[in-house]
Each structure stands twice: as C-alpha cells, then as structure tokens.
Amino acid sequence: MSNVFLILQANEDARPIVEAVMADNPHARVSESPAMVKIDAEGHLTVRRDSISERIGHAFDLQELHLNLISLSGHIDETDDEFTLSWNS
C-alpha cells in the first residue's frame, strides 16, 4: 500500500485542521518544519468538516482547506463533508 499526504502551511489557521486530521486518522504521522506541516498516512487520509468545525467553534467550509494547502499526494474524493486522499489498488 502507498502513502498519501497533505502538506499545509504552519500557521494558526492550519493548527485546528492538523488536530482534526490527526484525531480522525490515528494511523497518520505528522512532520513539522518551520513553514509547513506534513501529514502522511498509508493507504488513505480523510479530512472531516465536522471535526474541524468542532475545534474552531463555527462552521467550516472544506474549500477553506485550500487556503493553507501547499501540496498533496493521492487520488482526491471530495464532498461538502469530507476530503479523502487514497490510492486505488
């Protein structure tokens, strides 16, 4: 199985996104650098709107994820509620 990843800017807006992704994907790993945060996981990685909304205290539009997104790897499956990266087997 191959790894997928998200790379986000390392800033206060991305912090709750990283926390939510890690809570929803316990198999994922985080690597922090001065300007970016890389979250990678084997097989799949899912970002859930509700998890981010809980952490920021108001509704979150998943399209806002793109404001802090630097790069990603994997096939994208995106709805209003979830953004999932995976590799087809």
C-alpha positions, 0 to 999 in steps of 0.5 A: 500500500502507498502513502498519501499526504497533505502538506499545509502551511504552519500557521494558526489557521492550519493548527485546528485542521492538523488536530482534526486530521490527526484525531480522525486518522490515528494511523497518520504521522505528522512532520513539522518544519518551520513553514509547513506541516506534513501529514502522511498516512498509508493507504488513505487520509480523510479530512472531516468538516465536522471535526474541524468545525468542532475545534474552531467553534463555527462552521467550516467550509472544506474549500477553506482547506485550500487556503493553507494547502501547499501540496498533496499526494493521492487520488482526491474524493471530495464532498461538502463533508469530507476530503479523502486522499487514497490510492486505488489498488 
